[in-house]
Amino acid sequence: METLLKKYIHITCVVILYWIVSIVTVFVNKTLLSGEEVKLEAPIFIAWFQCLVSSLICIVMGQLSGCFPDTFHFPMGNPFSPSIAMKVIPLSFLFAGMISFNNLCLKYVGVAFYYVGRSLTTVFNVLFTYIVLHEKTSKRCIICCLVIISGFLLGVNEEHDTGSLSVMGVLYGILASLCVALYSIHTKKVLPAVGNHIWMLSFYNNVYSSLIFIPFIIMNNEVPEVSNYEKLDSVYFWTLMVIGGLCGLAIGYVTSLQIKVTSPLTHNISGTAKACVQTILATYWYSETKSGLWWLSNSIVLMGSAGYTRVRQQEIEERSRRRNLP
């Protein structure tokens, strides 16, 4: 009984940790990207710095693993190995796109609308699973996707009616959702190349993205923006930047940890519930008043996402039962 209680306490602590890290990451990035205290018009530079911080943390953890192999383990590899680079760099372009479009979406839309703006990931996942993997999707899953799309469209319409709609923010949200869907599909193909080590793949992605972002920082004319930034000597600014980098790496860890101690289904349910809390917190924090239809759009997206997760779980269980039949 005591062991079971400890297990429940452990799971509860992990879920709470995931919620805290995930919500803090969104609010920190929002402050960096469009907060009045920062006012730095360099979203790609911010994404680059976060990847750089994550890469350095991985290197430090790898060194600690080498010094204390009995007490600390972190898989390390050589990101400049030609064979590894050829396999991972295409995925890293998706990783970089995912981060940059995600940040750009968050820059132009409010935290409260962010979940709706990014809600098409499931829809793109179904679409690309069919196009790339040639796997068909059930009618029930397609219905759930249509529910999500209807909630998304209602949310966009409500943002437009209140005069707070950012077309660029919505477009960046759609592109971020597209990149996330493609990234999740191609990750399955690339993981075997790094020995199925999620941490090693995260390290490679952050290193390669740190290089990929450089020409885009130059092309987006962010170099003079950063060099002329009046708060380069601000401790507050650099503290936020480092926290953003830490959060970027931490969210990957706590996501994997939550899936490990629960299940992919529970993780998705937890993520959906977290999105509800995040939306409520955002409306309170930023003193936003939303209409009943706006809240309905969020509810529709959440119900569609939860329904899709449940249908997929039932289908997986059904396939498993069929395989086990004599």
ABEGO torsion letter per residue (X at the ends): XAAAAAAAAAAAAAAAAAAAAAAAAAAAAAAAAABAAAGBBBAAAAAAAAAAAAAAAAAAAAAAAAABAAABBBBBBBAABAAAAAAAAAAAAAAAAAAAAAAAAAAABBAAAAAAAAAAAAAAAAAAAAAAAGBBBBAAAAAAAAAAAAAAAAAAAAAAAAGABBAAAAAAAAAAAAAAAAAAAAAAAAAAAAGGBAAAAAAAAAAAAAAAAAAAAAAAGAAAAAAABAAAABAAAAAAAAAAAAAAAAAAAAAAAAAAABBAAAAAAAAAAAAAAAAAAAAAAAGBBBBAAAAAAAAAAAAAAAAAAAAAAAAAAAAAAAAABX
